[in-house]
Amino acid sequence: MATCMVKTHLSLSHDPTLKGRPKGWTLPIRDILTYGGAGFIVPVAGDIKLMPGTSSDPAFRRIDVDVKTGKVKGLF
């Protein structure tokens, strides 16, 4: 399985305040997620908020805008 790391984009470490190539730090893994269907193992490092996935039938597919009137249909 492939590995995809979940961490801050602001640092090579888990800590966004450690800039450049920090030395002497340990990467704390707070969770490990497995996505067997996709073939991924995902270690989660630091204080990261994970977004929920989209369902197989997301609501945006039922939204339409009438270009002549500007009215939006399908929101509720």
PDB file of N, H, CA, C and O in Angstrom:
ATOM      1  N   MET A   1       0.839  -1.191   0.000  1.00  0.00           N
ATOM      2  CA  MET A   1       0.000   0.000   0.000  1.00  0.00           C
ATOM      3  C   MET A   1       0.880   1.248   0.000  1.00  0.00           C
ATOM      4  O   MET A   1       1.971   1.253   0.569  1.00  0.00           O
ATOM      5  N   ALA A   2       0.399   2.281  -0.632  1.00  0.00           N
ATOM      6  H   ALA A   2      -0.488   2.277  -1.094  1.00  0.00           H
ATOM      7  CA  ALA A   2       1.096   3.568  -0.653  1.00  0.00           C
ATOM      8  C   ALA A   2       0.856   4.309   0.656  1.00  0.00           C
ATOM      9  O   ALA A   2      -0.120   4.045   1.359  1.00  0.00           O
ATOM     10  N   THR A   3       1.750   5.235   0.978  1.00  0.00           N
ATOM     11  H   THR A   3       2.543   5.449   0.408  1.00  0.00           H
ATOM     12  CA  THR A   3       1.600   6.051   2.181  1.00  0.00           C
ATOM     13  C   THR A   3       1.414   7.497   1.779  1.00  0.00           C
ATOM     14  O   THR A   3       2.145   8.009   0.931  1.00  0.00           O
ATOM     15  N   CYS A   4       0.440   8.159   2.384  1.00  0.00           N
ATOM     16  H   CYS A   4      -0.153   7.743   3.073  1.00  0.00           H
ATOM     17  CA  CYS A   4       0.170   9.575   2.150  1.00  0.00           C
ATOM     18  C   CYS A   4       0.113  10.250   3.515  1.00  0.00           C
ATOM     19  O   CYS A   4      -0.767   9.934   4.315  1.00  0.00           O
ATOM     20  N   MET A   5       1.035  11.177   3.801  1.00  0.00           N
ATOM     21  H   MET A   5       1.750  11.433   3.152  1.00  0.00           H
ATOM     22  CA  MET A   5       1.140  11.815   5.114  1.00  0.00           C
ATOM     23  C   MET A   5       0.181  12.998   5.222  1.00  0.00           C
ATOM     24  O   MET A   5       0.054  13.795   4.293  1.00  0.00           O
ATOM     25  N   VAL A   6      -0.491  13.099   6.368  1.00  0.00           N
ATOM     26  H   VAL A   6      -0.388  12.451   7.122  1.00  0.00           H
ATOM     27  CA  VAL A   6      -1.351  14.241   6.667  1.00  0.00           C
ATOM     28  C   VAL A   6      -0.625  15.079   7.712  1.00  0.00           C
ATOM     29  O   VAL A   6      -0.464  14.646   8.853  1.00  0.00           O
ATOM     30  N   LYS A   7      -0.181  16.289   7.323  1.00  0.00           N
ATOM     31  H   LYS A   7      -0.311  16.641   6.396  1.00  0.00           H
ATOM     32  CA  LYS A   7       0.531  17.189   8.231  1.00  0.00           C
ATOM     33  C   LYS A   7       0.399  18.609   7.710  1.00  0.00           C
ATOM     34  O   LYS A   7      -0.174  18.830   6.644  1.00  0.00           O
ATOM     35  N   THR A   8       0.926  19.573   8.454  1.00  0.00           N
ATOM     36  H   THR A   8       1.392  19.394   9.321  1.00  0.00           H
ATOM     37  CA  THR A   8       0.861  20.962   8.018  1.00  0.00           C
ATOM     38  C   THR A   8       1.697  21.177   6.754  1.00  0.00           C
ATOM     39  O   THR A   8       2.714  20.514   6.549  1.00  0.00           O
ATOM     40  N   HIS A   9       1.260  22.098   5.925  1.00  0.00           N
ATOM     41  H   HIS A   9       0.434  22.636   6.091  1.00  0.00           H
ATOM     42  CA  HIS A   9       2.021  22.450   4.725  1.00  0.00           C
ATOM     43  C   HIS A   9       3.048  23.550   5.021  1.00  0.00           C
ATOM     44  O   HIS A   9       3.838  23.911   4.149  1.00  0.00           O
ATOM     45  N   LEU A  10       3.037  24.077   6.239  1.00  0.00           N
ATOM     46  H   LEU A  10       2.395  23.783   6.947  1.00  0.00           H
ATOM     47  CA  LEU A  10       3.895  25.200   6.591  1.00  0.00           C
ATOM     48  C   LEU A  10       5.286  24.791   7.083  1.00  0.00           C
ATOM     49  O   LEU A  10       6.133  25.656   7.307  1.00  0.00           O
ATOM     50  N   SER A  11       5.534  23.502   7.253  1.00  0.00           N
ATOM     51  H   SER A  11       4.847  22.800   7.071  1.00  0.00           H
ATOM     52  CA  SER A  11       6.822  23.034   7.761  1.00  0.00           C
ATOM     53  C   SER A  11       7.056  21.594   7.308  1.00  0.00           C
ATOM     54  O   SER A  11       6.110  20.873   6.992  1.00  0.00           O
ATOM     55  N   LEU A  12       8.324  21.182   7.281  1.00  0.00           N
ATOM     56  H   LEU A  12       9.093  21.768   7.538  1.00  0.00           H
ATOM     57  CA  LEU A  12       8.625  19.776   7.016  1.00  0.00           C
ATOM     58  C   LEU A  12       8.243  18.913   8.210  1.00  0.00           C
ATOM     59  O   LEU A  12       8.081  17.700   8.074  1.00  0.00           O
ATOM     60  N   SER A  13       8.099  19.531   9.376  1.00  0.00           N
ATOM     61  H   SER A  13       8.230  20.516   9.487  1.00  0.00           H
ATOM     62  CA  SER A  13       7.711  18.814  10.588  1.00  0.00           C
ATOM     63  C   SER A  13       6.194  18.891  10.770  1.00  0.00           C
ATOM     64  O   SER A  13       5.475  19.336   9.876  1.00  0.00           O
ATOM     65  N   HIS A  14       5.723  18.458  11.923  1.00  0.00           N
ATOM     66  H   HIS A  14       6.307  18.096  12.650  1.00  0.00           H
ATOM     67  CA  HIS A  14       4.309  18.558  12.276  1.00  0.00           C
ATOM     68  C   HIS A  14       3.962  19.936  12.823  1.00  0.00           C
ATOM     69  O   HIS A  14       2.785  20.278  12.941  1.00  0.00           O
ATOM     70  N   ASP A  15       4.980  20.733  13.160  1.00  0.00           N
ATOM     71  H   ASP A  15       5.936  20.456  13.064  1.00  0.00           H
ATOM     72  CA  ASP A  15       4.807  22.026  13.828  1.00  0.00           C
ATOM     73  C   ASP A  15       4.986  23.159  12.823  1.00  0.00           C
ATOM     74  O   ASP A  15       6.080  23.318  12.280  1.00  0.00           O
ATOM     75  N   PRO A  16       3.941  23.953  12.555  1.00  0.00           N
ATOM     76  CA  PRO A  16       4.052  25.014  11.552  1.00  0.00           C
ATOM     77  C   PRO A  16       5.038  26.116  11.924  1.00  0.00           C
ATOM     78  O   PRO A  16       5.423  26.904  11.059  1.00  0.00           O
ATOM     79  N   THR A  17       5.460  26.195  13.193  1.00  0.00           N
ATOM     80  H   THR A  17       5.147  25.555  13.895  1.00  0.00           H
ATOM     81  CA  THR A  17       6.414  27.235  13.591  1.00  0.00           C
ATOM     82  C   THR A  17       7.863  26.822  13.356  1.00  0.00           C
ATOM     83  O   THR A  17       8.754  27.669  13.416  1.00  0.00           O
ATOM     84  N   LEU A  18       8.120  25.546  13.091  1.00  0.00           N
ATOM     85  H   LEU A  18       7.396  24.858  13.042  1.00  0.00           H
ATOM     86  CA  LEU A  18       9.481  25.080  12.799  1.00  0.00           C
ATOM     87  C   LEU A  18       9.743  25.247  11.307  1.00  0.00           C
ATOM     88  O   LEU A  18       9.272  24.447  10.498  1.00  0.00           O
ATOM     89  N   LYS A  19      10.485  26.272  10.946  1.00  0.00           N
ATOM     90  H   LYS A  19      10.868  26.921  11.603  1.00  0.00           H
ATOM     91  CA  LYS A  19      10.717  26.600   9.534  1.00  0.00           C
ATOM     92  C   LYS A  19      12.005  25.964   9.016  1.00  0.00           C
ATOM     93  O   LYS A  19      12.854  25.519   9.788  1.00  0.00           O
ATOM     94  N   GLY A  20      12.126  25.933   7.695  1.00  0.00           N
ATOM     95  H   GLY A  20      11.436  26.294   7.068  1.00  0.00           H
ATOM     96  CA  GLY A  20      13.326  25.394   7.068  1.00  0.00           C
ATOM     97  C   GLY A  20      13.432  23.894   7.278  1.00  0.00           C
ATOM     98  O   GLY A  20      12.438  23.174   7.180  1.00  0.00           O
ATOM     99  N   ARG A  21      14.637  23.426   7.565  1.00  0.00           N
ATOM    100  H   ARG A  21      15.444  24.011   7.644  1.00  0.00           H
ATOM    101  CA  ARG A  21      14.880  22.006   7.856  1.00  0.00           C
ATOM    102  C   ARG A  21      15.171  21.863   9.342  1.00  0.00           C
ATOM    103  O   ARG A  21      16.335  21.871   9.741  1.00  0.00           O
ATOM    104  N   PRO A  22      14.148  21.735  10.162  1.00  0.00           N
ATOM    105  CA  PRO A  22      14.362  21.673  11.610  1.00  0.00           C
ATOM    106  C   PRO A  22      15.168  20.434  12.003  1.00  0.00           C
ATOM    107  O   PRO A  22      15.092  19.391  11.353  1.00  0.00           O
ATOM    108  N   LYS A  23      15.932  20.575  13.070  1.00  0.00           N
ATOM    109  H   LYS A  23      15.994  21.422  13.598  1.00  0.00           H
ATOM    110  CA  LYS A  23      16.755  19.468  13.567  1.00  0.00           C
ATOM    111  C   LYS A  23      16.294  19.091  14.970  1.00  0.00           C
ATOM    112  O   LYS A  23      15.796  19.937  15.712  1.00  0.00           O
ATOM    113  N   GLY A  24      16.460  17.829  15.329  1.00  0.00           N
ATOM    114  H   GLY A  24      16.866  17.141  14.726  1.00  0.00           H
ATOM    115  CA  GLY A  24      16.184  17.388  16.680  1.00  0.00           C
ATOM    116  C   GLY A  24      14.717  17.291  17.045  1.00  0.00           C
ATOM    117  O   GLY A  24      14.365  17.500  18.206  1.00  0.00           O
ATOM    118  N   TRP A  25      13.865  16.987  16.113  1.00  0.00           N
ATOM    119  H   TRP A  25      14.151  16.817  15.170  1.00  0.00           H
ATOM    120  CA  TRP A  25      12.438  16.852  16.421  1.00  0.00           C
ATOM    121  C   TRP A  25      11.983  15.441  16.082  1.00  0.00           C
ATOM    122  O   TRP A  25      12.599  14.753  15.269  1.00  0.00           O
ATOM    123  N   THR A  26      10.914  15.030  16.707  1.00  0.00           N
ATOM    124  H   THR A  26      10.413  15.589  17.367  1.00  0.00           H
ATOM    125  CA  THR A  26      10.305  13.726  16.462  1.00  0.00           C
ATOM    126  C   THR A  26       8.915  13.952  15.902  1.00  0.00           C
ATOM    127  O   THR A  26       8.175  14.800  16.402  1.00  0.00           O
ATOM    128  N   LEU A  27       8.556  13.218  14.888  1.00  0.00           N
ATOM    129  H   LEU A  27       9.157  12.529  14.481  1.00  0.00           H
ATOM    130  CA  LEU A  27       7.240  13.365  14.270  1.00  0.00           C
ATOM    131  C   LEU A  27       6.210  12.545  15.048  1.00  0.00           C
ATOM    132  O   LEU A  27       6.220  11.315  14.984  1.00  0.00           O
ATOM    133  N   PRO A  28       5.317  13.224  15.786  1.00  0.00           N
ATOM    134  CA  PRO A  28       4.292  12.479  16.526  1.00  0.00           C
ATOM    135  C   PRO A  28       3.144  12.077  15.600  1.00  0.00           C
ATOM    136  O   PRO A  28       2.567  12.929  14.925  1.00  0.00           O
ATOM    137  N   ILE A  29       2.820  10.816  15.565  1.00  0.00           N
ATOM    138  H   ILE A  29       3.289  10.124  16.113  1.00  0.00           H
ATOM    139  CA  ILE A  29       1.691  10.324  14.778  1.00  0.00           C
ATOM    140  C   ILE A  29       0.534  10.117  15.743  1.00  0.00           C
ATOM    141  O   ILE A  29       0.620   9.293  16.653  1.00  0.00           O
ATOM    142  N   ARG A  30      -0.563  10.872  15.544  1.00  0.00           N
ATOM    143  H   ARG A  30      -0.633  11.542  14.804  1.00  0.00           H
ATOM    144  CA  ARG A  30      -1.691  10.774  16.474  1.00  0.00           C
ATOM    145  C   ARG A  30      -2.754   9.796  16.010  1.00  0.00           C
ATOM    146  O   ARG A  30      -3.620   9.402  16.791  1.00  0.00           O
ATOM    147  N   ASP A  31      -2.697   9.400  14.742  1.00  0.00           N
ATOM    148  H   ASP A  31      -1.994   9.720  14.107  1.00  0.00           H
ATOM    149  CA  ASP A  31      -3.675   8.454  14.220  1.00  0.00           C
ATOM    150  C   ASP A  31      -3.128   7.861  12.928  1.00  0.00           C
ATOM    151  O   ASP A  31      -2.287   8.467  12.265  1.00  0.00           O
ATOM    152  N   ILE A  32      -3.606   6.689  12.582  1.00  0.00           N
ATOM    153  H   ILE A  32      -4.290   6.197  13.121  1.00  0.00           H
ATOM    154  CA  ILE A  32      -3.284   6.082  11.289  1.00  0.00           C
ATOM    155  C   ILE A  32      -4.598   5.655  10.653  1.00  0.00           C
ATOM    156  O   ILE A  32      -5.350   4.861  11.218  1.00  0.00           O
ATOM    157  N   LEU A  33      -4.858   6.192   9.477  1.00  0.00           N
ATOM    158  H   LEU A  33      -4.247   6.837   9.018  1.00  0.00           H
ATOM    159  CA  LEU A  33      -6.082   5.879   8.741  1.00  0.00           C
ATOM    160  C   LEU A  33      -5.739   4.910   7.623  1.00  0.00           C
ATOM    161  O   LEU A  33      -4.677   5.019   7.011  1.00  0.00           O
ATOM    162  N   THR A  34      -6.621   3.973   7.354  1.00  0.00           N
ATOM    163  H   THR A  34      -7.484   3.885   7.851  1.00  0.00           H
ATOM    164  CA  THR A  34      -6.415   3.062   6.228  1.00  0.00           C
ATOM    165  C   THR A  34      -7.572   3.203   5.250  1.00  0.00           C
ATOM    166  O   THR A  34      -8.742   3.151   5.631  1.00  0.00           O
ATOM    167  N   TYR A  35      -7.228   3.378   4.013  1.00  0.00           N
ATOM    168  H   TYR A  35      -6.278   3.420   3.704  1.00  0.00           H
ATOM    169  CA  TYR A  35      -8.198   3.446   2.926  1.00  0.00           C
ATOM    170  C   TYR A  35      -7.867   2.289   1.989  1.00  0.00           C
ATOM    171  O   TYR A  35      -7.185   2.461   0.979  1.00  0.00           O
ATOM    172  N   GLY A  36      -8.366   1.108   2.347  1.00  0.00           N
ATOM    173  H   GLY A  36      -8.920   0.969   3.167  1.00  0.00           H
ATOM    174  CA  GLY A  36      -8.039  -0.111   1.620  1.00  0.00           C
ATOM    175  C   GLY A  36      -8.446  -0.087   0.167  1.00  0.00           C
ATOM    176  O   GLY A  36      -7.701  -0.559  -0.691  1.00  0.00           O
ATOM    177  N   GLY A  37      -9.617   0.454  -0.127  1.00  0.00           N
ATOM    178  H   GLY A  37     -10.222   0.838   0.570  1.00  0.00           H
ATOM    179  CA  GLY A  37     -10.088   0.513  -1.509  1.00  0.00           C
ATOM    180  C   GLY A  37      -9.192   1.362  -2.384  1.00  0.00           C
ATOM    181  O   GLY A  37      -8.953   1.031  -3.545  1.00  0.00           O
ATOM    182  N   ALA A  38      -8.693   2.461  -1.828  1.00  0.00           N
ATOM    183  H   ALA A  38      -8.887   2.730  -0.885  1.00  0.00           H
ATOM    184  CA  ALA A  38      -7.802   3.350  -2.567  1.00  0.00           C
ATOM    185  C   ALA A  38      -6.353   2.885  -2.489  1.00  0.00           C
ATOM    186  O   ALA A  38      -5.510   3.332  -3.267  1.00  0.00           O
ATOM    187  N   GLY A  39      -6.063   1.982  -1.542  1.00  0.00           N
ATOM    188  H   GLY A  39      -6.748   1.619  -0.910  1.00  0.00           H
ATOM    189  CA  GLY A  39      -4.707   1.475  -1.398  1.00  0.00           C
ATOM    190  C   GLY A  39      -3.777   2.410  -0.652  1.00  0.00           C
ATOM    191  O   GLY A  39      -2.584   2.457  -0.951  1.00  0.00           O
ATOM    192  N   PHE A  40      -4.305   3.167   0.328  1.00  0.00           N
ATOM    193  H   PHE A  40      -5.274   3.129   0.570  1.00  0.00           H
ATOM    194  CA  PHE A  40      -3.497   4.121   1.078  1.00  0.00           C
ATOM    195  C   PHE A  40      -3.475   3.808   2.563  1.00  0.00           C
ATOM    196  O   PHE A  40      -4.480   3.385   3.135  1.00  0.00           O
ATOM    197  N   ILE A  41      -2.324   4.019   3.178  1.00  0.00           N
ATOM    198  H   ILE A  41      -1.508   4.362   2.713  1.00  0.00           H
ATOM    199  CA  ILE A  41      -2.177   4.103   4.624  1.00  0.00           C
ATOM    200  C   ILE A  41      -1.827   5.562   4.900  1.00  0.00           C
ATOM    201  O   ILE A  41      -0.902   6.102   4.295  1.00  0.00           O
ATOM    202  N   VAL A  42      -2.565   6.204   5.814  1.00  0.00           N
ATOM    203  H   VAL A  42      -3.317   5.765   6.305  1.00  0.00           H
ATOM    204  CA  VAL A  42      -2.416   7.640   6.032  1.00  0.00           C
ATOM    205  C   VAL A  42      -2.076   7.933   7.492  1.00  0.00           C
ATOM    206  O   VAL A  42      -2.968   7.919   8.339  1.00  0.00           O
ATOM    207  N   PRO A  43      -0.787   8.202   7.810  1.00  0.00           N
ATOM    208  CA  PRO A  43      -0.438   8.660   9.152  1.00  0.00           C
ATOM    209  C   PRO A  43      -0.856  10.120   9.318  1.00  0.00           C
ATOM    210  O   PRO A  43      -0.637  10.933   8.421  1.00  0.00           O
ATOM    211  N   VAL A  44      -1.455  10.454  10.455  1.00  0.00           N
ATOM    212  H   VAL A  44      -1.633   9.793  11.184  1.00  0.00           H
ATOM    213  CA  VAL A  44      -1.912  11.819  10.731  1.00  0.00           C
ATOM    214  C   VAL A  44      -0.992  12.409  11.794  1.00  0.00           C
ATOM    215  O   VAL A  44      -0.890  11.872  12.897  1.00  0.00           O
ATOM    216  N   ALA A  45      -0.320  13.520  11.463  1.00  0.00           N
ATOM    217  H   ALA A  45      -0.403  13.957  10.568  1.00  0.00           H
ATOM    218  CA  ALA A  45       0.635  14.153  12.371  1.00  0.00           C
ATOM    219  C   ALA A  45       0.174  15.551  12.750  1.00  0.00           C
ATOM    220  O   ALA A  45      -0.308  16.303  11.903  1.00  0.00           O
ATOM    221  N   GLY A  46       0.324  15.897  14.024  1.00  0.00           N
ATOM    222  H   GLY A  46       0.716  15.286  14.712  1.00  0.00           H
ATOM    223  CA  GLY A  46       0.029  17.253  14.481  1.00  0.00           C
ATOM    224  C   GLY A  46      -1.455  17.537  14.591  1.00  0.00           C
ATOM    225  O   GLY A  46      -2.286  16.629  14.589  1.00  0.00           O
ATOM    226  N   ASP A  47      -1.770  18.834  14.687  1.00  0.00           N
ATOM    227  H   ASP A  47      -1.095  19.572  14.689  1.00  0.00           H
ATOM    228  CA  ASP A  47      -3.144  19.293  14.896  1.00  0.00           C
ATOM    229  C   ASP A  47      -3.784  19.606  13.549  1.00  0.00           C
ATOM    230  O   ASP A  47      -3.900  20.773  13.175  1.00  0.00           O
ATOM    231  N   ILE A  48      -4.191  18.598  12.835  1.00  0.00           N
ATOM    232  H   ILE A  48      -4.097  17.650  13.139  1.00  0.00           H
ATOM    233  CA  ILE A  48      -4.783  18.738  11.507  1.00  0.00           C
ATOM    234  C   ILE A  48      -6.261  18.406  11.597  1.00  0.00           C
ATOM    235  O   ILE A  48      -6.647  17.433  12.243  1.00  0.00           O
ATOM    236  N   LYS A  49      -7.089  19.216  10.948  1.00  0.00           N
ATOM    237  H   LYS A  49      -6.775  20.007  10.423  1.00  0.00           H
ATOM    238  CA  LYS A  49      -8.522  18.949  10.864  1.00  0.00           C
ATOM    239  C   LYS A  49      -8.782  18.242   9.534  1.00  0.00           C
ATOM    240  O   LYS A  49      -8.441  18.763   8.473  1.00  0.00           O
ATOM    241  N   LEU A  50      -9.376  17.077   9.595  1.00  0.00           N
ATOM    242  H   LEU A  50      -9.654  16.654  10.457  1.00  0.00           H
ATOM    243  CA  LEU A  50      -9.669  16.314   8.383  1.00  0.00           C
ATOM    244  C   LEU A  50     -11.059  16.664   7.880  1.00  0.00           C
ATOM    245  O   LEU A  50     -12.002  16.781   8.663  1.00  0.00           O
ATOM    246  N   MET A  51     -11.181  16.829   6.578  1.00  0.00           N
ATOM    247  H   MET A  51     -10.416  16.734   5.941  1.00  0.00           H
ATOM    248  CA  MET A  51     -12.477  17.148   5.977  1.00  0.00           C
ATOM    249  C   MET A  51     -13.202  15.857   5.623  1.00  0.00           C
ATOM    250  O   MET A  51     -12.576  14.886   5.196  1.00  0.00           O
ATOM    251  N   PRO A  52     -14.516  15.844   5.798  1.00  0.00           N
ATOM    252  CA  PRO A  52     -15.259  14.639   5.417  1.00  0.00           C
ATOM    253  C   PRO A  52     -15.276  14.469   3.903  1.00  0.00           C
ATOM    254  O   PRO A  52     -15.156  15.439   3.154  1.00  0.00           O
ATOM    255  N   GLY A  53     -15.424  13.259   3.477  1.00  0.00           N
ATOM    256  H   GLY A  53     -15.522  12.471   4.085  1.00  0.00           H
ATOM    257  CA  GLY A  53     -15.484  12.980   2.044  1.00  0.00           C
ATOM    258  C   GLY A  53     -16.841  13.333   1.456  1.00  0.00           C
ATOM    259  O   GLY A  53     -17.818  13.515   2.184  1.00  0.00           O
ATOM    260  N   THR A  54     -16.892  13.425   0.162  1.00  0.00           N
ATOM    261  H   THR A  54     -16.099  13.277  -0.429  1.00  0.00           H
ATOM    262  CA  THR A  54     -18.138  13.700  -0.537  1.00  0.00           C
ATOM    263  C   THR A  54     -18.859  12.383  -0.792  1.00  0.00           C
ATOM    264  O   THR A  54     -18.236  11.368  -1.107  1.00  0.00           O
ATOM    265  N   SER A  55     -20.166  12.415  -0.654  1.00  0.00           N
ATOM    266  H   SER A  55     -20.672  13.239  -0.398  1.00  0.00           H
ATOM    267  CA  SER A  55     -20.945  11.202  -0.899  1.00  0.00           C
ATOM    268  C   SER A  55     -20.941  10.865  -2.390  1.00  0.00           C
ATOM    269  O   SER A  55     -20.443  11.641  -3.205  1.00  0.00           O
ATOM    270  N   SER A  56     -21.488   9.723  -2.735  1.00  0.00           N
ATOM    271  H   SER A  56     -21.892   9.093  -2.073  1.00  0.00           H
ATOM    272  CA  SER A  56     -21.525   9.328  -4.145  1.00  0.00           C
ATOM    273  C   SER A  56     -22.550  10.140  -4.931  1.00  0.00           C
ATOM    274  O   SER A  56     -22.526  10.133  -6.162  1.00  0.00           O
ATOM    275  N   ASP A  57     -23.447  10.837  -4.241  1.00  0.00           N
ATOM    276  H   ASP A  57     -23.466  10.842  -3.241  1.00  0.00           H
ATOM    277  CA  ASP A  57     -24.440  11.691  -4.903  1.00  0.00           C
ATOM    278  C   ASP A  57     -24.477  13.058  -4.208  1.00  0.00           C
ATOM    279  O   ASP A  57     -25.428  13.341  -3.478  1.00  0.00           O
ATOM    280  N   PRO A  58     -23.453  13.921  -4.419  1.00  0.00           N
ATOM    281  CA  PRO A  58     -23.411  15.211  -3.742  1.00  0.00           C
ATOM    282  C   PRO A  58     -24.532  16.144  -4.207  1.00  0.00           C
ATOM    283  O   PRO A  58     -24.982  16.068  -5.350  1.00  0.00           O
ATOM    284  N   ALA A  59     -24.972  17.018  -3.310  1.00  0.00           N
ATOM    285  H   ALA A  59     -24.606  17.080  -2.382  1.00  0.00           H
ATOM    286  CA  ALA A  59     -26.101  17.914  -3.575  1.00  0.00           C
ATOM    287  C   ALA A  59     -25.828  18.891  -4.716  1.00  0.00           C
ATOM    288  O   ALA A  59     -26.770  19.328  -5.376  1.00  0.00           O
ATOM    289  N   PHE A  60     -24.567  19.245  -4.967  1.00  0.00           N
ATOM    290  H   PHE A  60     -23.801  18.890  -4.430  1.00  0.00           H
ATOM    291  CA  PHE A  60     -24.291  20.225  -6.019  1.00  0.00           C
ATOM    292  C   PHE A  60     -24.747  19.748  -7.395  1.00  0.00           C
ATOM    293  O   PHE A  60     -24.952  20.566  -8.291  1.00  0.00           O
ATOM    294  N   ARG A  61     -24.907  18.451  -7.575  1.00  0.00           N
ATOM    295  H   ARG A  61     -24.740  17.786  -6.847  1.00  0.00           H
ATOM    296  CA  ARG A  61     -25.364  17.933  -8.873  1.00  0.00           C
ATOM    297  C   ARG A  61     -26.823  18.278  -9.154  1.00  0.00           C
ATOM    298  O   ARG A  61     -27.261  18.223 -10.303  1.00  0.00           O
ATOM    299  N   ARG A  62     -27.572  18.632  -8.123  1.00  0.00           N
ATOM    300  H   ARG A  62     -27.216  18.676  -7.190  1.00  0.00           H
ATOM    301  CA  ARG A  62     -28.985  18.973  -8.294  1.00  0.00           C
ATOM    302  C   ARG A  62     -29.226  20.482  -8.336  1.00  0.00           C
ATOM    303  O   ARG A  62     -30.377  20.917  -8.368  1.00  0.00           O
ATOM    304  N   ILE A  63     -28.167  21.283  -8.337  1.00  0.00           N
ATOM    305  H   ILE A  63     -27.231  20.929  -8.312  1.00  0.00           H
ATOM    306  CA  ILE A  63     -28.299  22.739  -8.362  1.00  0.00           C
ATOM    307  C   ILE A  63     -28.144  23.222  -9.796  1.00  0.00           C
ATOM    308  O   ILE A  63     -27.271  22.765 -10.533  1.00  0.00           O
ATOM    309  N   ASP A  64     -29.011  24.157 -10.176  1.00  0.00           N
ATOM    310  H   ASP A  64     -29.720  24.528  -9.577  1.00  0.00           H
ATOM    311  CA  ASP A  64     -28.972  24.712 -11.527  1.00  0.00           C
ATOM    312  C   ASP A  64     -29.258  26.205 -11.447  1.00  0.00           C
ATOM    313  O   ASP A  64     -30.009  26.650 -10.580  1.00  0.00           O
ATOM    314  N   VAL A  65     -28.663  26.974 -12.343  1.00  0.00           N
ATOM    315  H   VAL A  65     -28.053  26.612 -13.048  1.00  0.00           H
ATOM    316  CA  VAL A  65     -28.908  28.412 -12.416  1.00  0.00           C
ATOM    317  C   VAL A  65     -29.504  28.712 -13.777  1.00  0.00           C
ATOM    318  O   VAL A  65     -28.940  28.355 -14.812  1.00  0.00           O
ATOM    319  N   ASP A  66     -30.663  29.380 -13.762  1.00  0.00           N
ATOM    320  H   ASP A  66     -31.120  29.670 -12.922  1.00  0.00           H
ATOM    321  CA  ASP A  66     -31.291  29.827 -15.008  1.00  0.00           C
ATOM    322  C   ASP A  66     -30.536  31.074 -15.459  1.00  0.00           C
ATOM    323  O   ASP A  66     -30.608  32.107 -14.793  1.00  0.00           O
ATOM    324  N   VAL A  67     -29.814  31.000 -16.574  1.00  0.00           N
ATOM    325  H   VAL A  67     -29.755  30.161 -17.115  1.00  0.00           H
ATOM    326  CA  VAL A  67     -28.965  32.111 -17.007  1.00  0.00           C
ATOM    327  C   VAL A  67     -29.765  33.326 -17.453  1.00  0.00           C
ATOM    328  O   VAL A  67     -29.247  34.442 -17.436  1.00  0.00           O
ATOM    329  N   LYS A  68     -31.011  33.132 -17.849  1.00  0.00           N
ATOM    330  H   LYS A  68     -31.432  32.225 -17.863  1.00  0.00           H
ATOM    331  CA  LYS A  68     -31.839  34.266 -18.274  1.00  0.00           C
ATOM    332  C   LYS A  68     -32.358  35.065 -17.089  1.00  0.00           C
ATOM    333  O   LYS A  68     -32.363  36.296 -17.118  1.00  0.00           O
ATOM    334  N   THR A  69     -32.795  34.367 -16.046  1.00  0.00           N
ATOM    335  H   THR A  69     -32.791  33.367 -16.023  1.00  0.00           H
ATOM    336  CA  THR A  69     -33.385  35.050 -14.890  1.00  0.00           C
ATOM    337  C   THR A  69     -32.425  35.167 -13.713  1.00  0.00           C
ATOM    338  O   THR A  69     -32.638  35.998 -12.831  1.00  0.00           O
ATOM    339  N   GLY A  70     -31.374  34.354 -13.680  1.00  0.00           N
ATOM    340  H   GLY A  70     -31.201  33.679 -14.397  1.00  0.00           H
ATOM    341  CA  GLY A  70     -30.446  34.357 -12.557  1.00  0.00           C
ATOM    342  C   GLY A  70     -30.957  33.601 -11.347  1.00  0.00           C
ATOM    343  O   GLY A  70     -30.328  33.624 -10.289  1.00  0.00           O
ATOM    344  N   LYS A  71     -32.099  32.925 -11.490  1.00  0.00           N
ATOM    345  H   LYS A  71     -32.611  32.906 -12.349  1.00  0.00           H
ATOM    346  CA  LYS A  71     -32.677  32.178 -10.371  1.00  0.00           C
ATOM    347  C   LYS A  71     -31.954  30.845 -10.195  1.00  0.00           C
ATOM    348  O   LYS A  71     -31.610  30.159 -11.157  1.00  0.00           O
ATOM    349  N   VAL A  72     -31.742  30.514  -8.935  1.00  0.00           N
ATOM    350  H   VAL A  72     -32.022  31.071  -8.153  1.00  0.00           H
ATOM    351  CA  VAL A  72     -31.072  29.262  -8.585  1.00  0.00           C
ATOM    352  C   VAL A  72     -32.129  28.243  -8.201  1.00  0.00           C
ATOM    353  O   VAL A  72     -33.023  28.531  -7.405  1.00  0.00           O
ATOM    354  N   LYS A  73     -32.022  27.052  -8.767  1.00  0.00           N
ATOM    355  H   LYS A  73     -31.296  26.818  -9.413  1.00  0.00           H
ATOM    356  CA  LYS A  73     -32.963  25.971  -8.466  1.00  0.00           C
ATOM    357  C   LYS A  73     -32.212  24.824  -7.812  1.00  0.00           C
ATOM    358  O   LYS A  73     -31.034  24.606  -8.096  1.00  0.00           O
ATOM    359  N   GLY A  74     -32.887  24.095  -6.940  1.00  0.00           N
ATOM    360  H   GLY A  74     -33.844  24.273  -6.709  1.00  0.00           H
ATOM    361  CA  GLY A  74     -32.338  22.882  -6.369  1.00  0.00           C
ATOM    362  C   GLY A  74     -31.525  23.050  -5.102  1.00  0.00           C
ATOM    363  O   GLY A  74     -30.871  22.103  -4.666  1.00  0.00           O
ATOM    364  N   LEU A  75     -31.548  24.246  -4.489  1.00  0.00           N
ATOM    365  H   LEU A  75     -32.079  25.015  -4.843  1.00  0.00           H
ATOM    366  CA  LEU A  75     -30.787  24.425  -3.252  1.00  0.00           C
ATOM    367  C   LEU A  75     -31.441  23.733  -2.068  1.00  0.00           C
ATOM    368  O   LEU A  75     -30.753  23.154  -1.227  1.00  0.00           O
ATOM    369  N   PHE A  76     -32.768  23.790  -1.999  1.00  0.00           N
ATOM    370  H   PHE A  76     -33.326  24.260  -2.682  1.00  0.00           H
ATOM    371  CA  PHE A  76     -33.457  23.216  -0.837  1.00  0.00           C
ATOM    372  C   PHE A  76     -34.568  22.300  -1.259  1.00  0.00           C
ATOM    373  O   PHE A  76     -35.254  21.729  -0.411  1.00  0.00           O
TER     374      PHE A  76
END
